[in-house]
Amino acid sequence: MPDGLFESPCEYKRNRLPLFPGMTYKRNVNDFRESPGPKVAEALIALGISVFYHDPYLTEALPGLGAAVWLEDLTLVKNTAGAVVILQEHREYGHLEQFQSGEDRWFSAAPGIAHLGQSIWAPGSEERE
């Protein structure tokens, strides 16, 4: 994860929490095998940071992520997420720009070209290395 993404676990406990949209292994499919998304969420939970996650291909919460909050409805994003780290840019996320505000920090960890948020692979650039 990029340096400074989460300055302090306490900051996100008190304020708005990080959101991870796109938990599948590949874009626009429902295959969660080998996905890094749950591992990222587990690492933050181990640091004491509560997290939200969403994926349009989920029909129920991911097993083993009981401490994370599964959002079925992304309209809740505007009031809950402080940092948004897009793990897969599913076509269903084409409307997410409407939820961006000046207070939120949006990052894209998805492979390919960043459509939403700053790429964590090549900061300051749209293109991944």
PETABEL-V861390 format. One line per field, one symbol per residue. phi: phi as a letter, one per 30 degrees, with the letter a starting at -180 (. if undefined). psi: psi as a letter, one per 40 degrees, with the letter a starting at -180 (. if undefined). burial: # if it has 9 or more other C-alpha atoms within 8 Angstrom, else .. Layout:
phi = ???
psi = ???
burial = ???
This chain:
phi = .ddidbdbededddcdcdccdicddbdibcccdiddeddddddddddicdbcbbadcdcadddicedccdcdbdddeecbdcbccddbcdedcdcdedcdbdddccbbcddjcdcbiddddbeibdcdd
psi = iiiedgdhdddeddbiiihgigeidihfifheheheddddddddddeehiiiiiheeheiihiefdeihhhdheeeddedhdhhhhdhgideededdeehiddihhiheiiahhdhihhedgheidhi.
burial = ........#..##..############.......#.##..##.##...#######..#......#..####.....#...##########.........#...#######...#.#####.#...###.
